[in-house]
Amino acid sequence: MTCSPELLSGLRSAVSPGDVLLEPEDLIPYSFDGTAALQQMPLAVVFARTASQVAQILLLAGRTKTPVVTRGSGTGLSGGSLPSPGALVLCLAKMDKVLEVDRANLTLLAEAGATTLQIADAAAAAGLFYPPDPGSMKISTIGGNVSENSGGLRGLKYGITRSYVMGLEVVLPDGEILWTGNKCVKDVAGYSLRDLFIGSEGTLGVITKVLLKLIPPPAAKKTMVATYAQMDQAAQTVSDIIAAKIIPCTLEFLDRTTIRCVEDFAKVGLPDCEALLLMETDGHPAQVAEEALEMEQIARRNGALDVRVARDDAEANRLATARRSAFSALARVAPTTILEDATVPRSELAHMIRFVNSVATKHNLRIGTFGHMGDGNLHPTFLTDERNTAEMHRIEEAFREIFTEAIRLGGTITGEHGIGVSKKSFLPKFAGNAQMRVMRELRRALDPQGILNPGKMFD
């Protein structure tokens, strides 16, 4: 399939000639995202540098009935930026400026293509703090973070991306540019359209600018690693920490398979054990010292083999980097790495981890599990080869059982990766008829031609 003369002419009028890609070798990198085993060649790729260019491209797509898939860095893990058949990929990676850091109002304004790390660094340079820290923060874009409502290691204490979005510039499918939100901490005028676009996965409009809330940085922090002979002991430690009214900045876990892979990859001195908890507390120095001591005592009461306290910031950063490298470390083990993010209430963590392992054993699959134990967000990661069709089928069956169990336990089919294409078959069972009807009607109202990210979230 090739671009029609009208589409090609319109694209070249809207942007610079070098910002339109048509050759197969140029399109291949945009035919997939971070989701394993999914690929679809786009019709073309166009880079926009302004909201007005985005508006022109959407008007052109509407006229020519061309599907449009918006993309940032392509780090998504649910196929959200996978091209639809015959789709134009609209890439915002070149809209990458941090436009303003407002110390008086504790806000930051950035274009959608700015990376999460770029935003965190700009905030830090102003003596402020942007807490959301997805594992891909070095390369993921803020527009993608907002579209997927991304989480991260600090989500337990500080919340997820939604908690920090104060305003958005969005280009609607008909080319109209909408601004929603402002720098006011309190604003209840009308519907919260800002919240409608957060987590919409590019199906309702194209996010071009993001106004973010910043906060003062914590004065101190302390990082610890606790090791266990049993996963249940780690899970009980988490429950007891929360019951003690301590909300750590970070409360992460890795199972034995993940620990071995991470140590082989990062070489930070992780011990060989059944389960590991990465615990971090931050805030006022006195509070940090008190909470760290209490967390260490709770870990030891629950049978921790050892509790290691980071000596300094450098060691703390190495330990946090080890956790962030879990996906990359596992990806070195097998040709295909399929990572998911079922989430359950914290009280069901131990059961769910056992269930995931039993499903892997039942289907004869290799699995490493890690995740945000503090908020119940598990990342079961299957190590496979997508060329092995029989094993891929068993993985599909395994995930069907895992998501069904997560729903039964009062959990959700995704805590931070979104629905995309990989989980849309599970959404009706999770959401129910009324929610599905309302979501479909919203989507039809904003995008009556269905040109934005067709086939994602639901058909």
N, C-alpha and C positions, 0 to 999 in steps of 0.2 A: 504494500500500500504506500502511495506517495502523496505528498501535499498537493491539493488542488491549486491551480494558478491563482485563484482569488485569495486563498489562505496564505500562500507563499508571498505574494505581493504585499498583502496586508502586514505580515510579520516584518518584512524588510522595511516597510514604511514606519512601523511602530518603534523599532529598535535599530541599533547599529548593525551593519551586515555581519560583523564578527560575532554577534550575539544570537545568531540563528544557526543551529547545527542540523545537518541533514545526512551526512555521510554515515554509513553503517558503523564504521570504526569509531566515530564520535558519539554515536547513539548508545553503543553497548554499555558504557558505564552508567547510563541512566535507565537501563532496562531492568534493574533490580535495586532493592534496598538492603537493609541488614537482616531481612528475614530469609531463612534458609529455604532452598528448593523452589523459589518463586522467581520467574523471569518473564518479561514481555517487552519486546522492542517497541519503543514509542514511534509515532509518526514523525516527530521532530522535537527538538529541544529549543526553547527560547529563554534567554536571560533578560529579565526586567531589572531596571535600575531605579525606577521611580513608580509611585502609585499611579500616576497618569499613564505610564506605559502599561501597567497591569490592566488598567481600565480599558485601554485600546485593545489589548489582546483578548480580554473577555468579551468585549463587544464583537470583535471579529469572530471569535469562537462561536458565539451565539448565532451570528448571521450564517456561518458555514456549518452549524450543527456539529462542531468538533469537540469531543470530550477534552477536558483540561484537568491535568493532575499537577497540583502544586508540590514543589520539592525544595528542601533546604540542602542538608548534607547527606540525606539518604541513610541515616542511622536507625530508622524505625525498625521495630521488631514484630510488626503485625501486617506488613504489606501495605501500609497506608499510602506510601508514595510509589508503589508499584504502578507502572503505566497500565491503563485500561487498553483493550484492543483499539487501535486507531487513534490513540490519544496524543495530544500535544503536552509535553512536559514543560511546565512553567517554573523555571528555577529562580529562586530569590537569593541565591548565595552571594550575588554581587551587591545586594542591598545590605551592606554589612557594617554600617556606621553606628557608633554610640553617639547620639545627637546632643544629649544633655545629661549632666548630673546636677541635680538641684539639691544642694545641702540644706537649704532652708526648709524645703518640704519633704526631704528624704525620698526623692524619686529619681528615676533614671529613664530616659526616653531613648529607645534604640530601634533601628530598622530590623525587619524580620530575619535578615540573614546574619546578624551578629551572633557569634558563638556564645554559649553559656559561660565559658571561661573568660571570654573577652568582657562580658558584662560583670562577672565576679571581680575581675581585675580592675575594671574601671571604678567599681564601687569601693574596693579596697584602697585604691589610690586616693579616694576622697575621704578615707577614714570611716567608711561605711561597709555594710555587709549584705550580700545577696545570698540567702541560704540554699535555695534549691540546687541540688548537685547530682543530676543523673550520671550514671556511670560513663556515659559518652560525652560528658560536659566539655572536653577539650575540642570536640568537633561538632557536636549537635548545635543547631541554631535555635534562637529564642522563639522564632515563629513556629518551628516544629515542636518545641517544648510546650508552647501554648496550645497548639492544635491537638497534641496528645495528652495534655495536662500531666506532664511528666513529674515523677517523684525523685527519689534519690536517697542517699544514706542518711541525710539529716531530716527526713520527712517526719519521723516520729515526734520530734520536738517542735520543728519549725513549719511543718506543713508542706504542701506540694505547690506546683506552679500557680494554681488558681488563687492561693492565699496571697500572692504578690502582684497580681495583675490589677492595675487601677484603671487602665484605659487601653483602647485598641483603635487603630485605623484599619478598616476592613473594606476591601473592594468587593461589592456585591456582583452576582453573575451578570446583571444588566449593565455593569460598568459604573454604577453610582458609587461614590466614595463616602463611607459612613465613618463617623467618629463616635465612640461610645465610652463614657467614663471621663474622669478628670483627676486632678491632684487632691481633691477634697477627701478627707478620711471618711466623712459622713455624706452620703448622697443616696437618697431613696426616691428620686424623681423618676417615675415611670417603671416600665419593665427593665430588668437588669439584662440588657442585650449583650453586655460584655460577657456575662456568664454563659450566655447561649453559645457564643463562638468558641469559648474555651473548651477543649476536648472534642470539637466538632470534626476533627480529622480532615479538614479541607473540603467538607461537603456543603457548607453553607455560604462561604465567602473566602476571599484570599486575605489573610492577615499581612499587613505591610509595615505597621509600626506597633510597638508595644510600650506602654507606660508602666513601669514597675515600681513597687514599693521597696525601699531599702530600710534597714534597721541598724542601730549601733552594733558594732562587733562585740562579742563576749570578751570580758577582761582576762579570763583564764580558761584553760581546758586541761583535761587529763584523759589519757587514752590507756586502756588496759585490754589484755587478751586473756581470756579464760579457756582452758582446755578440759575436755570431758571424755570419759570412756563410753558414755551413753548419750544419745541425742535427747532422750527424755529429761536428763538432768539439765541440759542447756535450756530446754523449753521451760522447765519449772523455774529456773533462775530468772528468766524473762518475766514470767508471771509474778514472781515474788518481788522483783524490782518495781514493777508497776504497782503492785499492791502496797508497797512501802511508800507510795506517792512520790516516786522518783521518775522523772521523765528525762532519760538520757538524750543527749544530742544524737548519738548513734548507738544502735543495738543490732548488730549484724551477725549472721552465722554462716558457717561453711561446713559441709559434711566431709567425710574422710576423702572421698574421691576428689572433691574440689580442692581440699587442703594440699593433697599430693601434687596436683596439677599446678596450683599457684606457687608452691615452693619450688618446683622444678623450673617454673617460668620466671619468678621474681627473686627467688633466693634471699628471703628476708628472715630465715631462721624459724619458720613455723614448725611446730612439733608434729609428730605422727600420732594422731588421736582420732577418735570417732567423731567429735564435734568441737567446733571452736566458736567462741563468742568474741566479737570485737565490740568493746563498750567504751563510749566516750561521754564525758559530762563536761559542760561548759557553763560559764556565768561568772558570778562574783568569786574571787579566790577562796574565801572562807566556805562558801557553799560548795564549790568544786571539791575542795579537800574533804568536806563532810560526806558528800554524795559518793565520791570515789571510794572512801573507806567502807561505807555501808554496802556499796555494790560488790566490793571485794569480799566482804563478810558473807553476803548472801550467796555469792558464787561458791565459796568454800563450804557453806552449809549444805549446798546441793551437790557436793561431791566433786568439785572441780579438782582436777589433777594438779593444776598449777594456775596461778594468776600472775601475769607478767605486766608490770606497769612501765609504760614508755618513759625512758630517762629524760627525753627532751623532745622538742618539736620535730627534730629531724627523724627520730625513731617513730614518733606518732604518725608522721606523714608517710613513712615507709609502710607501716602497718595498714593505714587507710588505703594506700596505693595497692597493696596486696589484695585487699578486698575488691577494689575497683577493677583489678585485672582478672577477676575470676572468669568472666566470659571469655576473654582473650586466651587465658591459660587453658581452659577446657577446649577451645576451638583448635588448639594445636594437636589434640589427641586423635581426632578423627576427621575425615574429609568434610563432614557436614555436622554442624552443631545447631540443634533446635532448642531454643530457650523460650520458656513460657512464664507466666506470672499469675498463677492462681492465688487468690487471697482469701484467708479465713479469719474468723474471730481468733484473738490470741489464745483463748482458752482451748481452741481446737488444734493448735499448732502441732503438738506432739503426735496426735492421732493422724493429722494430715501428712506429716512427714513419713510416718510408718506406712500409711496408705500408698503414698507415691512409690516408696521402695518396694512394696508388695506388688504393685502394678508392674513395675519394671521387671521384677523377678518372674511374674506370671507370663509376661510377653517376651522374656529372654532378651532384655534390652540393657544397654549400659547407660547409667544416669549419674549425674552429679547434681546435688541440690544445694543452693545457697540463697541468700535473700535477706530481707529486712524483717528479722524476727520480731522486732519491737512493734511493728504494725501488721504482722500476720501475712506479709507479702512474700510468697515463696517463688523461687525461680528454678523449677525442675528443668534440667538441661539434658537432653538426650544426645548421645554421641553416636553418630551413624554415618552412613554413606548414602546419599540420595539416589545413587545408581542401583542400590539394593531395593528393588520395588517391594519385595515381600516384607523386609524389615520396616520400610516406610509405612506400609499398611498397618503393621503392628503398632507403630508409633501413633498413628492416627487413632487406633482403638484405645491405646493407653491414655492419650489426652482426652478422649471422649469420657473415659471413666474418671479421670482426675477432675475435669470440670464439672461433671455430674455430681461428684462427691462434694466439691467445693460449694456448689449451689445448695445441696442438701444440708450442709453444715451452717448455712446462713452467710456464706461468703460470696465472692464475685469471680467472674471469669477473667477479669483483668484489673490489676491494681495500678498499672502505670504505662503499659505498652499500647493500649488501645485495642480496638476491634479489627479495623482494617479488613482484610479478606480472610485472615487465618482463623478468626474466631466468630465470624458473622453467623455461622450456622448455630452457635450456642446462644446468641443474643435473645431470640424470642423466648426460649425457655427461662432465661434469667430475668428478662424485663417484663414479660407478661403482655397480654393483648392490649391493654389500655396504653401502656408506655409506648409500645411499638406503633400504635395508631397515631399518637400525638407526635412522635418523632418523624414518621412518614409525612404527616400533614405539614409540619414545620419545614421539612426539606422541600416539599412541593411548592410551598408558599414562597420560599426564598429563591428557589432554582427550578422554576416550572419546566424548563427545557431539559433538566437533568444533565447539564454539561459538566458539573463539578464533581470530580472524583467518583464517577459512576461505578457501581459494583462494590463500593466500600461500605462498611458497617451493616448495610442491608441492601437487598436488591430493589 
